[in-house]
């Protein structure tokens, strides 16, 4: 039986918790009875221990809630609770019990006052309701008690006034604060991303909310974490023009791929991205969610609901379609003779077509595309039809020249010979690291070693155009429908998933305010196979009948080696000229 003093202490604790938004909060997870399986796992979102975390999502997707709880827990050195009453800590063990230096960064100072102050220091982050059994306040469960919605009240602040020792205001009336100092010694400093980046200070936690003015500041902010092994997270809708957001998403994908390929241990992942969908938020009513979805176009829905980057107005090939340009239509009734042959051959071009392959060299992400031109009697008009039927993409795999050419050999069935080998000319002219040979010569030696069959008049390495705009115009022409309703370029979609993805998603460079530069593709996007396609079509592929036999003689290999000697070692041939594919080299 508790004493009177003990009962009073318990009641005081309960009263304090009833006025503390962080203590009342309960994190959602899909294991809660009655909650949809698609609901976000807030326990995982908030307690994630990665050094850099991105919460990307649409309006009301829950990203601000997760970020606010995460930041408040770190500032107050308190755990949060799930619906089963389990504790979950945000601070790593080495930070617990210590005063921290924390930054919060918004686009401008008005964002600090209108958004950050509201999320952390004002009521209403979520809704609470009195429990019918205990009479105590708890979070409202929209998914099972929507009929009680009118009884709800705003939740108390996550950081109540009782925890604050001092506030330094920039503009008190607008709630724009410079610093908030807590009784536990932790200090929270607010900065606008439009100001000069603050340098020199070591920081424990940084929270970036929504877009920033200068993406280049992100790396400097990240450097502030090194001394204290700090944490950094970003809550935002997707802004296509923000290079720093793109890069963070790309880093997260890369580390996840390295885990999948066994190149990184899961515990060594330091960058994680969570993508939150508004339609998966169980705290929103079905009626309001339905109205929200119906009010938006498909493109707007992808951004504001699914949290996808808005790049539709900046796509390099907006008219590419995995339906229109599929070499094998989903409905066989739309087959012509070319697609019927491909369908019967599992999407692979037969050996009597003119085969060529295209190389974008590299060690970490080398790419090879396999193309073919069918005989003219299969063309629907006087223009060649270009078929892409296979690909190699070294995503996440380190493939040197010999390993890559061996894969090309393995993908080459008996009887097939190549008429032309195309290369990224700029990369091919480089000298490989740690070697004295050029990249194109290195890959040729790897071809020779793997005994990849080529015709007597094979042209190698043919350099694709360095002019991006010119290459793009040629691809656009091949994407256009001819009079017969078919394009000049067709792709075996099922066999070329990475090329299809790059044609669908690659976009032009976008600046920080959303202006599109259609002269230049965006950097740091996976574009190797798209480049291969552009290089190939820029060489104006046409049909050249393959030899009757794909077998190569030793004499032919010697002749190819003589070409290598003459091209790369600058030796003059005996008759002063050599003919390769109709071109005469002096």
C-alpha positions in Angstrom: 0.0 0.0 0.0 1.7 3.3 -1.1 2.0 6.0 1.5 0.4 9.4 1.1 3.7 10.9 0.0 4.2 8.2 -2.6 0.6 8.7 -3.9 1.2 12.5 -4.2 4.5 11.9 -6.0 2.8 9.5 -8.5 0.0 12.0 -9.1 2.5 14.8 -9.7 4.4 12.7 -12.2 1.1 11.8 -14.0 0.1 15.5 -14.1 3.5 16.4 -15.5 3.2 13.7 -18.2 -0.3 14.9 -19.1 1.1 18.3 -19.9 4.2 17.0 -21.8 3.8 16.3 -25.5 6.9 14.1 -25.6 5.8 12.0 -22.7 2.3 11.5 -24.1 3.5 10.6 -27.6 3.2 7.0 -28.7 5.1 5.8 -31.8 3.2 3.8 -34.4 4.4 0.6 -36.0 2.6 -1.9 -38.3 2.3 -4.5 -35.5 -0.4 -2.5 -33.7 -3.8 -4.3 -34.0 -6.1 -2.6 -36.5 -3.4 -0.4 -38.1 -2.9 -0.8 -41.8 0.2 -2.8 -42.9 1.3 0.2 -45.0 1.6 2.5 -42.0 5.1 3.9 -41.4 7.1 2.3 -38.6 7.7 5.4 -36.4 9.8 3.4 -34.0 12.3 2.7 -36.8 12.1 6.3 -38.2 12.7 8.1 -34.9 15.3 5.8 -33.3 17.5 5.3 -36.5 21.1 5.6 -35.5 22.6 6.4 -38.9 24.8 9.5 -39.1 22.8 11.0 -42.0 19.0 10.4 -42.4 16.6 11.7 -45.0 12.9 11.8 -44.3 11.4 12.5 -47.7 7.6 12.6 -48.2 4.6 14.4 -49.4 2.3 16.8 -47.4 1.1 15.3 -44.1 3.1 12.1 -44.6 4.5 12.2 -41.0 8.0 13.4 -41.8 7.7 16.5 -39.6 6.3 14.5 -36.7 9.1 12.0 -36.8 11.7 14.8 -37.1 10.2 16.8 -34.3 10.1 13.9 -31.9 13.6 12.8 -32.8 15.0 16.3 -32.2 13.1 16.8 -28.9 14.2 13.5 -27.5 17.8 14.3 -28.3 17.5 17.8 -26.8 15.8 16.6 -23.6 17.8 13.4 -23.3 14.6 11.4 -23.0 13.3 8.3 -24.6 10.0 8.0 -26.5 7.5 5.2 -26.1 5.6 2.9 -28.5 2.0 1.8 -28.0 3.2 -1.2 -26.0 5.0 1.0 -23.5 8.5 0.1 -24.6 11.2 2.7 -24.3 13.3 3.8 -27.4 16.3 6.1 -27.1 17.4 8.6 -29.8 20.7 9.7 -28.3 23.5 7.2 -28.7 25.0 6.0 -25.5 28.0 8.3 -25.7 25.7 11.4 -25.7 23.5 10.4 -22.8 23.7 12.6 -19.7 25.6 15.3 -21.4 24.7 18.8 -22.6 24.6 19.0 -26.4 25.0 21.7 -29.1 22.1 21.4 -31.6 21.3 23.2 -34.8 18.1 23.5 -36.6 18.1 25.0 -40.1 15.2 26.4 -42.1 15.0 28.1 -45.5 14.7 31.6 -44.0 14.1 33.1 -40.6 10.3 33.1 -41.1 10.5 29.3 -41.4 12.1 29.2 -38.0 9.3 31.2 -36.5 6.3 29.8 -38.4 7.4 26.1 -38.5 10.2 25.1 -36.2 9.0 27.0 -33.2 5.5 25.7 -33.7 6.7 22.0 -34.0 8.9 22.1 -30.9 7.5 24.7 -28.5 3.8 25.1 -29.2 0.8 22.7 -28.7 -0.7 20.7 -31.6 1.9 18.4 -33.2 -0.7 15.6 -32.9 -4.2 15.1 -31.4 -4.9 13.7 -28.0 -8.1 12.4 -26.4 -9.2 11.2 -22.9 -9.1 7.5 -22.6 -12.6 6.1 -21.7 -11.2 3.6 -19.2 -8.5 5.6 -17.4 -9.7 9.1 -17.9 -6.1 10.1 -18.8 -5.1 11.9 -22.0 -3.5 9.8 -24.7 -2.9 10.1 -28.5 -6.0 9.9 -30.7 -6.3 6.7 -32.8 -8.0 7.8 -36.0 -7.9 4.3 -37.5 -10.2 2.8 -34.8 -12.1 5.7 -33.1 -12.9 8.2 -35.9 -16.4 8.8 -34.4 -14.7 10.5 -31.4 -12.8 13.0 -33.5 -14.7 16.0 -32.1 -13.5 15.2 -28.6 -9.8 15.7 -29.6 -7.5 18.4 -28.3 -4.1 19.6 -29.5 -1.2 17.8 -27.8 1.0 19.7 -25.4 4.4 21.1 -26.6 7.3 18.7 -27.1 9.6 21.0 -25.2 7.5 22.7 -22.5 8.4 26.1 -20.9 9.4 24.3 -17.7 12.4 22.8 -19.6 13.7 26.2 -20.9 16.1 28.4 -19.0 16.6 31.1 -21.6 15.5 32.1 -25.1 17.4 34.6 -27.3 15.0 36.1 -29.9 15.7 37.5 -33.3 12.1 38.7 -33.6 10.0 37.7 -30.6 6.7 38.7 -32.1 7.3 36.4 -35.1 8.7 33.6 -32.8 12.0 33.8 -34.7 14.6 32.6 -32.1 18.4 32.6 -32.3 19.0 30.2 -29.4 17.0 28.2 -26.8 19.0 27.0 -23.7 17.5 24.2 -21.7 17.9 23.5 -18.0 19.9 20.3 -18.8 22.6 22.4 -20.4 21.7 21.7 -24.0 21.5 24.6 -26.4 19.5 24.8 -29.6 20.6 27.3 -32.2 18.5 28.3 -35.3 19.9 29.4 -38.6 18.5 30.4 -42.0 19.9 28.6 -45.0 20.1 31.9 -46.8 22.8 33.2 -44.5 26.5 32.5 -44.7 27.3 29.0 -43.6 28.6 28.9 -40.0 32.0 27.3 -39.7 34.3 26.1 -37.0 31.8 24.9 -34.3 31.5 21.2 -33.4 27.9 20.2 -33.3 26.1 17.1 -31.8 22.8 17.3 -33.8 21.6 19.1 -36.9 18.1 19.2 -38.2 17.4 20.6 -41.7 13.7 21.2 -42.4 12.4 21.5 -46.0 14.4 23.1 -48.8 17.7 25.1 -48.4 18.9 28.0 -50.4 22.4 26.9 -51.1 22.9 23.1 -51.6 26.6 23.5 -51.2 26.2 24.4 -47.6 25.2 20.8 -46.8 28.7 19.4 -46.9 30.0 22.2 -44.6 27.2 21.4 -42.1 28.0 17.7 -42.3 31.7 18.5 -41.4 30.5 20.1 -38.1 29.6 16.6 -36.9 33.0 15.0 -37.1 34.5 16.0 -33.8 31.6 14.9 -31.7 30.4 11.9 -33.8 27.2 13.9 -34.3 23.9 13.1 -36.1 22.2 14.9 -38.9 18.7 14.5 -40.5 16.6 16.2 -43.1 12.8 16.4 -43.3 11.5 17.6 -46.6 9.2 17.3 -49.5 11.1 16.4 -52.7 12.6 19.4 -54.4 14.1 18.4 -57.8 16.3 21.5 -58.0 18.2 20.7 -54.7 21.4 18.9 -55.6 22.2 18.2 -52.0 18.9 16.2 -51.6 19.6 14.3 -54.8 23.1 13.4 -53.6 21.8 12.3 -50.2 19.2 10.0 -51.8 21.9 8.7 -54.1 24.3 8.0 -51.2 21.6 6.1 -49.3 20.8 4.0 -52.4 24.5 3.3 -53.0 25.1 2.1 -49.5 22.0 -0.1 -49.6 23.2 -1.6 -52.8 26.6 -2.3 -51.3 24.9 -4.2 -48.5 22.9 -6.2 -51.1 26.0 -7.1 -53.0 27.9 -8.1 -49.8 30.4 -5.2 -50.1 29.2 -3.4 -46.9 27.9 -4.8 -43.6 24.5 -3.5 -42.5 26.0 -2.1 -39.3 28.3 0.0 -41.5 25.5 1.9 -43.3 25.8 5.6 -42.3 23.2 7.1 -44.7 19.6 6.1 -44.7 16.6 7.5 -46.5 13.0 6.9 -45.5 10.3 7.7 -48.1 6.9 8.5 -46.5 3.6 8.5 -48.4 0.7 10.7 -47.3 -1.8 8.0 -48.2 -0.1 5.6 -45.7 -0.5 8.0 -42.7 -3.1 6.3 -40.5 -3.7 9.5 -38.4 -5.5 11.1 -41.4 -9.2 10.4 -42.0 -10.2 8.4 -45.1 -12.5 11.2 -46.3 -9.8 13.9 -46.2 -7.3 11.6 -47.8 -9.7 10.8 -50.6 -10.4 14.4 -51.3 -6.7 15.2 -51.3 -5.9 12.5 -53.8 -8.8 13.4 -56.1 -7.8 17.1 -56.1 -4.3 16.4 -57.6 -3.1 15.4 -61.1 -1.1 12.2 -61.4 2.2 14.1 -61.5 1.3 16.3 -58.5 0.2 13.2 -56.6 3.6 11.5 -57.2 5.3 14.5 -55.5 2.7 15.4 -52.8 1.6 11.9 -51.8 4.4 9.5 -52.7 7.3 11.9 -52.1 8.9 11.4 -55.5 11.1 14.1 -57.0 9.4 16.3 -59.5 11.4 15.9 -62.7 8.7 15.5 -65.3 9.4 18.9 -66.8 13.1 18.2 -66.9 13.2 14.6 -68.4 15.7 14.2 -71.2 13.4 11.8 -73.0 9.9 12.6 -71.9 8.4 10.8 -74.9 10.1 7.5 -74.3 7.5 4.8 -73.4 8.1 1.3 -72.3 4.9 0.5 -74.2 5.4 2.3 -77.5 9.1 1.5 -77.7 8.9 -2.1 -76.5 10.4 -4.4 -79.1 7.9 -7.1 -78.1 4.4 -5.7 -77.6 2.4 -7.0 -74.7 -0.4 -7.9 -77.1 0.9 -10.2 -79.9 -1.8 -8.8 -82.2 0.4 -5.7 -82.6 3.4 -7.8 -83.7 5.1 -7.1 -87.0 7.7 -9.4 -88.5 10.5 -8.0 -86.4 8.7 -8.3 -83.1 7.5 -11.8 -84.1 11.1 -13.0 -84.6 12.2 -11.4 -81.3 9.2 -13.0 -79.4 10.1 -16.4 -80.8 13.7 -15.9 -79.8 13.1 -14.8 -76.2 13.9 -11.2 -77.1 17.4 -11.9 -78.5 18.2 -10.8 -82.1 19.1 -13.7 -84.4 22.6 -14.2 -85.7 21.7 -13.1 -89.3 21.0 -9.6 -88.1 23.8 -7.1 -87.9 25.1 -7.1 -84.3 27.0 -4.4 -82.6 27.9 -3.6 -79.0 28.6 -0.3 -77.2 30.9 0.2 -74.2 30.9 2.9 -71.5 34.1 1.9 -69.7 34.7 2.1 -66.0 35.5 -0.1 -63.0 32.7 0.5 -60.6 29.8 1.0 -63.1 30.9 -0.2 -66.5 28.1 -0.6 -69.0 27.6 -2.5 -72.2 24.6 -2.3 -74.6 23.9 -4.9 -77.3 22.2 -3.6 -80.4 21.2 -5.1 -83.8 19.9 -4.0 -87.1 17.6 -6.4 -88.9 17.9 -7.0 -92.7 16.4 -4.3 -94.9 13.6 -6.6 -96.1 12.2 -6.4 -92.5 12.2 -2.6 -92.4 8.8 -1.1 -92.8 10.2 1.8 -94.8 13.6 2.9 -96.1 15.0 3.7 -92.6 17.0 1.2 -90.6 15.3 -0.2 -87.5 17.6 -0.3 -84.4 17.0 -3.0 -81.8 18.5 -3.0 -78.3 18.1 -6.5 -77.0 20.5 -6.9 -74.0 22.6 -5.0 -71.5 25.3 -5.3 -68.9 25.3 -2.9 -66.0 28.1 -3.2 -63.4 26.0 -1.6 -60.7 27.6 -2.4 -57.4 30.1 -4.8 -59.0 33.7 -4.0 -59.7 34.4 -5.3 -63.2 37.7 -4.7 -64.8 38.2 -4.8 -68.6 38.9 -8.6 -68.7 35.9 -9.5 -66.5 33.6 -7.3 -68.5 34.7 -8.7 -71.8 34.3 -12.2 -70.5 30.7 -11.4 -69.7 30.3 -10.1 -73.2 31.7 -13.4 -74.5 29.3 -15.4 -72.3 26.4 -13.4 -73.8 27.6 -14.1 -77.3 26.0 -17.4 -78.6 27.8 -19.6 -81.2 27.5 -18.2 -84.7 27.1 -14.5 -83.8 29.8 -12.0 -84.9 29.9 -8.3 -84.2 30.1 -5.7 -87.0 31.1 -2.8 -84.9 32.3 -2.0 -81.3 31.4 1.6 -80.1 33.0 3.3 -77.2 32.7 6.5 -75.2 35.4 8.4 -77.1 36.4 10.7 -74.2 36.8 7.9 -71.8 38.5 5.7 -74.4 41.2 8.2 -75.0 42.2 8.4 -71.3 45.1 6.5 -69.9 44.0 3.9 -67.4 45.2 4.5 -63.8 48.4 2.7 -63.0 49.0 1.7 -66.6 50.7 3.2 -69.7 48.0 2.1 -72.2 44.9 3.9 -73.2 41.6 2.7 -72.0 40.4 1.7 -75.5 43.5 -0.3 -76.0 43.1 -2.0 -72.7 39.6 -3.0 -73.5 40.6 -4.2 -77.0 43.3 -6.5 -75.4 40.5 -7.8 -73.1 38.3 -8.4 -76.2 41.2 -10.3 -77.9 41.8 -12.3 -74.8 38.2 -13.3 -74.5 38.1 -14.1 -78.3 34.9 -12.2 -78.9 34.0 -12.9 -82.5 34.0 -10.0 -85.0 33.5 -9.9 -88.7 36.4 -9.4 -91.2 35.4 -5.8 -91.7 34.6 -5.1 -88.0 35.0 -1.4 -87.0 36.4 -0.9 -83.6 36.6 1.2 -81.5 34.1 3.6 -83.1 33.8 6.7 -81.0 30.3 7.9 -80.1 29.7 11.6 -80.5 30.9 13.9 -77.7 28.1 16.4 -78.5 25.3 15.7 -76.1 22.7 17.9 -77.8 23.5 16.3 -81.2 23.2 12.8 -79.7 19.9 13.7 -78.0 18.5 14.9 -81.3 19.4 11.6 -83.0 17.7 9.6 -80.2 14.6 11.8 -80.4 14.4 11.1 -84.1 14.5 7.4 -83.5 11.8 7.7 -80.8 9.4 9.3 -83.2 6.7 7.1 -84.8 7.1 6.4 -88.5 4.2 6.3 -91.0 3.6 2.7 -90.1 3.0 3.6 -86.4 6.3 2.1 -85.2 9.4 3.9 -84.0 12.9 3.3 -85.5 14.2 2.4 -82.0 12.8 -0.6 -80.2 14.0 -2.0 -76.9 13.5 -5.4 -75.4 12.2 -3.9 -72.2 12.3 -7.2 -70.1 15.9 -7.8 -71.0 17.0 -4.2 -70.5 15.6 -3.0 -67.1 18.4 -0.6 -66.3 18.4 1.1 -69.7 14.6 1.5 -69.4 14.9 3.0 -66.0 17.5 5.5 -67.1 15.5 6.6 -70.2 12.5 7.0 -67.9 14.2 8.9 -65.1 17.3 10.7 -66.4 16.8 14.5 -66.4 18.5 17.7 -67.2 20.3 19.8 -64.7 18.0 21.8 -62.5 19.2 24.8 -60.4 18.1 25.5 -56.8 15.0 27.5 -57.8 13.8 25.0 -60.4 15.2 26.4 -63.6 16.0 23.6 -66.2 19.2 23.7 -68.2 18.4 21.6 -71.3 22.0 21.9 -72.5 23.4 19.5 -69.8 22.2 16.3 -68.1 22.1 16.4 -64.3 25.3 15.1 -62.7 25.5 12.1 -60.4 22.6 10.1 -61.9 22.9 6.6 -63.3 23.2 7.3 -67.0 25.8 4.9 -68.3 23.4 2.8 -70.5 21.6 5.9 -71.7 24.9 7.2 -72.8 25.7 3.9 -74.6 22.4 4.2 -76.5 23.2 7.8 -77.6 26.7 6.8 -78.6 25.4 3.9 -80.7 22.7 5.9 -82.6 25.2 8.7 -83.2 27.2 6.3 -85.3 24.2 5.8 -87.7 23.9 2.0 -87.4 22.7 0.2 -90.6 22.6 -3.3 -91.8 25.8 -5.1 -92.8 25.4 -8.7 -93.6 27.3 -11.0 -91.2 29.7 -13.6 -92.6 28.4 -17.1 -93.1 30.5 -18.4 -90.2 31.2 -16.8 -86.9 34.5 -18.7 -86.6 37.7 -16.6 -86.5 41.0 -17.7 -87.9 44.3 -17.1 -86.3 45.3 -14.9 -89.2 42.3 -12.7 -88.6 43.4 -12.2 -85.0 46.9 -11.4 -86.2 45.4 -8.8 -88.5 43.5 -7.2 -85.7 46.6 -7.1 -83.6 48.5 -5.4 -86.4 45.7 -2.7 -86.4 46.3 -2.2 -82.6 50.0 -1.8 -83.1 49.5 0.8 -85.9 46.8 2.8 -84.1 48.2 2.9 -80.6 52.0 2.6 -81.2 52.0 4.9 -84.2 53.9 2.3 -86.4 53.5 2.8 -90.1 52.2 -0.3 -91.9 54.0 -2.0 -94.8 51.7 -0.6 -97.5 51.2 2.7 -95.6 47.5 2.2 -95.3 45.0 -0.1 -93.6 41.3 -0.4 -94.4 38.9 -0.8 -91.5 35.2 -0.9 -92.3 35.6 1.1 -95.5 37.7 3.8 -93.8 41.4 4.1 -94.8 43.9 5.0 -92.2 47.2 6.5 -93.3 
